[in-house]
Amino acid sequence: MELDIRVLKYFLAIAKAGNMTQAAKDLHITQPTLSRQIADMEKDLGTELFVRKRRHLTLSDSGFLFQQRAKEI
C-alpha cells in the first residue's frame, strides 16, 4: 500500500476541523472527493480512522495513532 502525502494532509485537515465539510472548504476541494479519499484510505489501512457522529468526526484509537505518524511525516 502506498499513501500519498496529499491524502495525509486531507486526513490531518479533517482531524483538525472535526468536520468533513469544513475540512473540504479549508482544502479547497469538494466534500464528496474528500470523503472518497478518506474512505479509500481507511479501506487500504483496514481500519476506521474516525468515529462518525452526525456532523462531527472524532479520531478513533487507530486514527489517533495514525495522526501522530502523519504529523511526523
C-alpha positions in Angstrom: 0.0 0.0 0.0 1.3 3.4 -0.9 -0.1 6.6 0.8 0.1 9.9 -1.0 1.2 12.9 1.1 -1.8 14.8 -0.2 -4.2 12.2 1.4 -2.2 12.5 4.7 -2.8 16.3 4.5 -6.5 15.6 3.9 -6.6 13.3 7.0 -4.9 15.9 9.2 -7.3 18.7 8.0 -10.3 16.6 8.9 -8.8 15.7 12.3 -8.2 19.4 13.0 -11.6 20.6 11.7 -13.6 17.7 13.2 -16.0 18.1 10.2 -15.7 16.8 6.7 -17.4 19.8 5.1 -15.2 22.4 6.9 -12.1 20.5 6.0 -13.1 20.3 2.4 -13.6 24.1 2.4 -10.2 24.6 4.1 -8.6 22.4 1.5 -10.5 24.0 -1.5 -11.8 20.6 -2.7 -15.3 19.2 -2.8 -16.7 17.3 0.2 -17.5 14.1 -1.8 -13.9 14.0 -3.1 -12.6 14.3 0.4 -15.0 11.6 1.7 -14.0 9.2 -1.0 -10.3 9.7 -0.4 -10.6 9.1 3.3 -12.9 6.0 2.7 -10.3 4.6 0.3 -7.5 5.2 2.8 -9.4 3.5 5.6 -10.1 0.6 3.3 -6.5 0.3 2.4 -5.4 0.5 6.1 -8.1 -1.9 7.1 -9.4 0.3 10.0 -11.7 3.2 10.7 -9.7 6.3 11.5 -12.7 8.4 12.6 -15.8 7.9 14.8 -18.6 9.4 12.9 -21.3 11.2 14.9 -23.9 13.1 12.9 -22.0 16.0 11.5 -18.9 15.7 13.7 -15.9 13.4 13.4 -13.5 12.4 16.2 -10.4 10.3 15.9 -10.7 6.6 16.7 -7.9 4.9 18.7 -6.4 3.9 15.4 -6.9 7.4 14.0 -5.1 9.0 16.9 -2.1 6.7 16.4 -2.2 7.4 12.7 -2.4 11.2 13.3 0.8 11.0 15.3 2.6 9.3 12.5 1.1 11.6 9.8 2.4 14.6 11.7 5.9 13.1 11.8 5.9 12.6 8.1 
